[in-house]
């Protein structure tokens, strides 16, 4: 059962965009839960320059079948030209927790 689940990571520039995306995903049953981690510092290359910015990290728990809808929603709501959207498979987890994710995430 655990091979059906993943965590999607997405960074946001501020609390407002992070909360808006998280609330949309949960309200539309695209995921069971989103954790928002504030105060991360990202250092990256963008258009030939090294950049640094304070961001918020979304940790989105969902089922793999919903990924295209999550990606589409983030692309529509996110202020960045190229947002981070990365999915990482969940190898194993508490069966009841995985069942809860399964019960609360579905395609729209």
BAFI-3210 file (N, C-alpha, C; in Angstrom, 3 decimals, decimal comma, padded with zeros to 6 digits):
// residues 108
n [1|2|3|4|5|6|7|8|9|10|11|12|13|14|15|16|17|18|19|20|21|22|23|24|25|26|27|28|29|30|31|32|33|34|35|36|37|38|39|40|41|42|43|44|45|46|47|48|49|50|51|52|53|54|55|56|57|58|59|60|61|62|63|64|65|66|67|68|69|70|71|72|73|74|75|76|77|78|79|80|81|82|83|84|85|86|87|88|89|90|91|92|93|94|95|96|97|98|99|100|101|102|103|104|105|106|107|108]
n.u [000,821|002,049|003,468|001,935|002,009|003,270|005,465|005,230|007,333|007,590|008,745|008,004|007,764|006,741|004,582|001,893|001,531|002,307|000,390|-001,976|-001,652|-001,402|-003,897|-005,658|-004,934|-005,565|-008,317|-009,401|-009,099|-006,691|-004,607|-003,780|-002,641|-000,695|002,377|003,848|006,894|008,572|011,048|013,277|016,387|017,302|019,758|020,721|021,186|020,164|019,324|022,035|023,158|024,139|021,807|020,057|017,548|014,916|012,583|009,529|008,787|006,726|005,410|003,867|001,523|000,390|-001,334|000,055|-001,399|-002,629|-000,762|-000,485|-002,620|-001,949|000,454|-000,496|-002,205|-000,354|001,258|-000,604|-001,206|001,171|003,626|006,182|008,223|009,341|008,498|009,595|008,749|008,670|008,423|008,603|008,853|007,088|008,383|007,633|005,357|003,323|000,605|-002,113|-001,872|-001,100|-003,408|-005,180|-004,148|-004,743|-007,543|-008,108|-007,131|-007,587|-008,147|-009,261]
n.v [-001,200|001,222|002,180|003,885|006,469|009,835|012,612|015,962|018,613|022,102|025,359|028,624|032,216|033,712|033,996|034,437|033,436|030,781|029,884|030,283|028,458|026,029|025,909|025,785|023,312|021,467|022,049|021,272|018,586|017,555|016,739|015,310|016,758|019,700|020,801|023,800|025,185|027,721|030,270|029,237|029,309|029,795|029,136|029,602|029,144|031,427|032,466|032,847|034,029|033,874|033,547|034,441|033,801|034,224|031,776|029,826|026,477|024,094|021,044|018,541|016,060|013,322|011,250|009,425|009,447|011,903|013,777|015,227|017,089|018,501|019,683|021,295|023,054|024,355|025,637|027,438|029,065|029,931|032,493|032,502|032,442|030,000|027,625|025,509|022,190|019,164|015,701|013,116|009,740|007,855|005,375|003,731|003,689|004,555|002,449|003,283|006,065|006,367|005,361|007,372|009,518|008,491|008,488|011,179|012,423|013,012|012,992|015,893]
n.w [000,000|000,628|-001,583|-003,047|-002,196|-001,688|-000,944|-001,656|-002,351|-002,054|-002,408|-001,173|-001,486|000,633|003,548|002,852|000,161|000,596|002,459|000,977|-001,168|000,281|001,656|-000,549|-001,716|000,348|000,795|-001,610|-001,630|-002,620|-001,201|002,000|004,021|004,665|005,676|006,749|006,722|008,107|007,546|006,126|004,419|001,151|-001,247|-004,482|-008,058|-010,484|-013,584|-014,286|-012,034|-008,591|-006,146|-003,122|-000,772|001,653|002,428|002,512|003,209|001,763|002,762|001,378|001,763|000,007|-002,461|-005,191|-007,625|-007,698|-008,254|-010,838|-010,670|-008,358|-009,176|-011,296|-009,879|-008,178|-010,093|-011,128|-008,896|-007,747|-007,175|-008,332|-011,292|-011,988|-010,063|-007,350|-007,509|-006,373|-006,158|-003,769|-003,150|-000,674|001,183|003,286|006,064|008,933|008,921|009,472|009,260|006,580|005,416|006,177|004,675|002,143|002,248|002,164|-000,095|-003,452|-007,013|-008,826]
ca.u [000,000|002,833|004,030|000,973|002,075|004,464|005,527|005,584|007,998|007,440|009,122|007,222|008,503|006,160|003,506|000,624|001,457|002,377|-000,916|-002,962|-001,463|-001,720|-005,344|-006,302|-004,687|-006,332|-009,753|-009,815|-008,769|-005,541|-003,677|-004,347|-002,020|000,466|003,154|004,543|008,077|008,978|012,402|014,387|017,189|017,667|020,823|020,514|021,541|019,015|019,699|023,460|023,612|023,850|020,777|019,748|016,270|014,176|011,407|008,770|008,734|005,509|005,560|002,509|001,353|-000,687|-001,209|000,735|-002,347|-003,080|000,344|-000,727|-003,511|-001,163|001,376|-001,285|-002,660|000,793|001,641|-001,598|-001,257|002,502|004,127|007,470|008,272|009,655|008,460|010,062|007,702|009,406|007,729|009,462|008,036|007,091|008,670|006,863|004,779|002,299|-000,514|-003,297|-001,596|-001,182|-004,829|-005,761|-003,770|-005,523|-008,944|-008,262|-006,507|-008,131|-008,087|-010,455]
ca.v [000,000|002,447|002,675|004,805|007,752|010,648|013,945|016,960|019,759|023,343|026,544|029,831|033,389|034,385|033,308|034,557|032,485|029,435|029,573|030,200|027,183|024,939|025,849|025,324|021,876|020,715|022,271|020,562|017,176|017,130|016,171|015,176|017,695|020,472|021,483|024,986|025,454|029,108|030,674|028,544|030,158|029,095|029,696|028,922|029,876|031,839|033,318|033,133|034,680|033,189|034,278|033,988|034,349|033,575|031,133|028,891|025,174|023,300|019,592|018,155|014,610|012,981|010,012|009,686|009,710|013,289|014,682|016,201|018,146|019,319|020,478|022,304|024,051|025,160|026,502|028,512|029,915|030,314|033,735|032,355|032,075|028,568|027,146|024,162|021,193|017,901|014,626|012,087|008,592|007,376|003,944|003,044|004,601|004,004|002,091|004,116|007,394|006,243|005,212|008,705|010,255|007,928|008,897|012,625|012,942|012,412|013,902|016,740]
ca.w [000,000|000,781|-002,836|-003,652|-001,506|-001,838|-000,369|-002,653|-001,745|-002,805|-001,646|-001,449|-001,038|001,794|004,259|002,135|-000,952|001,159|003,053|-000,100|-001,870|001,214|001,877|-001,777|-001,886|001,344|000,571|-002,817|-001,433|-003,392|-000,236|003,336|004,950|004,229|006,704|006,270|007,533|007,900|007,883|005,483|003,536|-000,076|-002,066|-005,758|-009,265|-011,295|-014,714|-014,279|-010,802|-007,332|-005,410|-001,772|-000,321|002,730|001,855|003,323|002,558|001,889|002,735|000,974|001,816|-000,917|-003,230|-006,460|-008,709|-007,623|-008,554|-011,923|-010,193|-007,423|-009,994|-012,009|-008,895|-007,756|-011,212|-011,253|-007,714|-007,275|-007,761|-009,011|-012,707|-012,014|-008,676|-007,016|-007,282|-006,400|-005,438|-003,202|-002,749|000,710|001,132|004,316|007,037|009,807|008,053|009,698|008,729|005,125|005,099|006,321|003,464|001,042|002,402|002,048|-001,318|-004,679|-008,157|-009,012]
c.u [000,863|003,403|003,109|001,127|003,355|004,319|005,950|006,171|007,856|007,860|008,304|007,957|007,987|005,013|002,195|000,518|001,510|001,024|-001,990|-002,862|-001,862|-003,224|-006,083|-006,140|-005,513|-007,833|-010,274|-009,420|-007,647|-004,458|-004,389|-003,856|-000,901|001,102|003,831|005,686|008,593|010,473|013,510|015,119|017,605|018,763|020,814|021,038|020,275|019,489|021,144|024,008|023,309|022,924|020,617|018,422|015,714|012,899|010,672|008,644|007,393|005,893|004,154|002,417|000,142|-000,464|-000,652|-000,221|-002,760|-001,989|000,055|-001,629|-002,804|-000,231|000,633|-001,732|-001,511|001,201|000,674|-001,515|000,091|002,996|005,441|007,285|008,495|009,661|009,072|008,837|008,387|008,627|008,727|008,566|008,169|007,278|007,837|006,324|003,758|001,064|-001,759|-003,103|-001,680|-002,628|-005,539|-005,409|-004,628|-006,979|-009,166|-007,621|-007,086|-008,073|-009,380|-010,912]
c.v [001,261|002,982|003,635|006,240|008,510|011,948|014,876|018,162|020,969|024,499|027,736|031,043|034,032|033,574|033,329|033,540|031,046|029,007|029,412|028,858|026,020|024,799|025,359|023,810|021,036|020,840|021,509|019,094|016,673|016,540|016,066|016,273|018,448|021,082|022,673|025,270|026,833|029,272|029,860|029,531|029,314|029,864|028,898|029,783|030,193|032,844|033,803|033,807|033,793|034,085|033,672|034,607|033,545|033,016|030,321|027,602|024,513|021,828|019,041|016,633|014,212|011,596|010,362|010,042|011,177|014,273|015,653|017,365|019,069|020,243|021,613|023,422|024,952|026,118|027,677|029,524|030,527|031,586|033,594|032,005|030,567|028,040|025,753|023,292|019,845|016,874|013,554|010,953|008,299|005,861|003,152|004,079|003,884|003,696|002,955|005,532|007,380|006,087|006,560|009,581|009,790|008,389|010,386|013,240|012,218|013,448|014,693|016,696]
c.w [000,000|-000,519|-003,572|-003,142|-001,805|-001,069|-001,495|-001,908|-002,660|-001,908|-002,114|-000,882|000,244|002,373|003,491|000,999|-000,439|001,715|001,976|-000,835|-000,972|001,421|000,637|-001,931|-000,917|001,088|-000,636|-002,802|-002,323|-002,504|001,108|004,266|004,254|005,469|006,051|007,235|007,153|008,167|007,268|004,579|002,343|-000,798|-003,361|-006,901|-010,041|-012,342|-014,617|-013,037|-009,601|-006,531|-004,015|-001,358|000,844|002,109|002,913|002,528|002,833|001,802|002,569|000,960|000,986|-001,528|-004,608|-007,594|-008,790|-008,059|-009,703|-011,495|-009,197|-008,212|-010,703|-011,069|-008,456|-008,869|-011,389|-010,110|-007,323|-007,950|-008,530|-010,483|-012,852|-010,574|-008,532|-006,780|-007,482|-005,581|-005,019|-002,712|-001,262|000,644|002,116|005,286|007,899|008,967|008,244|009,161|007,205|004,665|005,184|005,117|002,294|001,070|002,120|000,814|-002,524|-005,803|-008,254|-010,459]
res [x|x|x|x|x|x|x|x|x|x|x|x|x|x|x|x|x|x|x|x|x|x|x|x|x|x|x|x|x|x|x|x|x|x|x|x|x|x|x|x|x|x|x|x|x|x|x|x|x|x|x|x|x|x|x|x|x|x|x|x|x|x|x|x|x|x|x|x|x|x|x|x|x|x|x|x|x|x|x|x|x|x|x|x|x|x|x|x|x|x|x|x|x|x|x|x|x|x|x|x|x|x|x|x|x|x|x|x]
***
